[in-house]
Amino acid sequence: MDTGYKVGDAITTNPVTVKPGTSLKQCAELMAKKHVGSILVEEKGEIVGILSEQDIVRKAVAKGTAGKKKVKDLMEKNLVIITPDKDLFEAIRVMRDYNIRHLPVMHKGKFLGLITMKDILKLEPDLFDLLVEKFEVREEGKILRAREEEGICELCGEYTETLEYTDGIQACPDCKEEL
């Protein structure tokens, strides 16, 4: 399938970065301040890893080790990447297949930026239905859960993994507080 949009049309060219020795607390504070779900790890001008909010929660907070760990202890070093000339559909396929929501964009070994599920859905919201459809085929036993937790907030239009139903409205946690 071809959407007509390329990855290069949707990338964030100045993603948030930290050094490998950054504490998880500092990293989480920066992620909250910048309102991002992942952070790239940079060393000597090169991207050496990526750390997501899920990594922090699952690999450190849930195990009670968050205070002792640094970004370098949890970051994913084997980066899954995409090139800017690929169609957005290909980016969604890669994200789905690797179960990730943040994808570094590289061209000829040079880091260009980051594309996220939010970036794609802002540009082409109709792809959300396609993503859910593919997810349902892959995870038939979790269809109801996917529909209850993921979606587009009816108030702000942003994609969220934690959609909540309030007064008949599907809202992200930020917008739910404003209801």
N, C-alpha and C positions, 0 to 999 in steps of 0.2 A: 504494500500500500504506500502511496506517495501523498504526503500532505501538501506539498508545495513550499513548505518552510524548511530551511536548513538549520542545523544545530547552531551555526554561526549567527543566525538571526535572533537567537534567544539567550545567548550566553551572558553570564555576569562576568565582566572583564576584570573587575577588581574585587575578588572574593576575600573574605576575612582570613587572615593567616596568623599562625603563631609559630614559635620555635619549639623544637622537640622537648626542651626542658621545662616548658610551661606547666604549672600545676593544673590539675583538673579543675580546681576551684576557680582559678583565674580564667581558664578556658570556658567553663560554664557561664561565668559572669559576663565574659565578652560575647558569647553566643546569645545570652539573654538580652544584653544591651543592643546588639546589632540585629536581633530577631532573626537568627539563622539556625538551621538545623544541622549544619556541619561546618567544620573549619578545616582549612588546609594547613598542613604542616610544612614549613619552609626552612631549609637549611642551606646556607651559602648560595642563595638565589635560586635554588632548585626546590621543586615540590617533591617531598620525600614520603608523604603520607596524607591520610585524611582521617578525621575523627568526627563521628556523628553523635548526636544526643543519645541515640540508641546504644552506641558503644559505651558511653559514659554510664548510662543506667544499667545496662546488662552486665558489663564487664567489671564495674567498680562499685557503684552505689548498691546494687543488689547483693554484692558479696561483702559489703562493709569495708572496702579497701580504698574508697575514693580519696581519703585524706593522705594516703601514702603514695599514690600513683602520680606519675607525670604523663603528659601527652604521649611521649615516646613509648610508654609501656602499653598503651592501648590502641594506638593509631594503626590503621590498615596500611601496610607498606606495599602490598601487591595491588597497585591501582588498576582498576578497570577504567579504560579511557575510551573516548570517541573523537573523531575528527570533525572539524567544522563543516565539511561538505556533505555530511550524512543528513538524511531526512529526519525530521523530528520523530517520525514513526519508528525509525531504527533506534533512536535514543530511548524511547519508551520500551522497545523490545529488550534492549540491553539492561535497562533498569529492572524490568520485570524478571528477566532470566537470572540476574545476579542478586535480586531482592535488595536493591539499593535505590535511593532517591536523589543522590548527588553524584554527578558524573564529570570528572575533569575532562577538559577539551584540550587536545594536543594536536600540533601540526609539525611534522618533521622534527620530532623530539622537543619542540618548544611548547611550553605551557601557555595557552591563550586565555583560559578562563574556566568557569564551572557552569554546568547546566543542571538545573534541578527540576524536579517534577513540577514545582510551583511555576518556574519559568516557562515550561512547556504549556501548562494549563492556562497561564495568563494569555499566551499567544494563540492557543488553539484549544478552547475549553471542550470542544466536541470530542477530543481525544480521551477525555476522562471516561466516557461511556465505553470506548474501545478497550481502555485499560481494565475497567471493571469486568467487561465481558471476558477478556483473556484470563483475568484472575479467577473468575468463576469457573471457567473450563478447567483450569489447573487445580483449583482447590474446591471442588464441588461441596465438600463437607463444611466449608466455612463461608458459604454464600451470604447467609444472614448476617454473620459477624462483619463481613466486609461492607455490607450496605449500612450497617448500624454505626460503624466507626469511621469510615472514610467518605469523603465527598466534598462538594463545593458548598461553602457557607452561603445561605440565602441572603444574608445581610451584607457581607463585604465582598462576596464573590471569590474568596481565596480557597484554594484546596487545603484540606486539613485531614489528618489521620484520626482526629478525635472529634468527629462531628457529634453534636448532642442535640436531642430533640427537646424543645421547650415551647409550650403553647402552640404546637403544630408547626413550628419553624425549625429547620435544620440550621444550627449555628455552631461556629467554631467557639472554643472556650473564651476567647477575648470578647466576641460579640455577645455571648451568652451573659456575661457579667453586666453588659449594658442594657439587657432586657428588663 
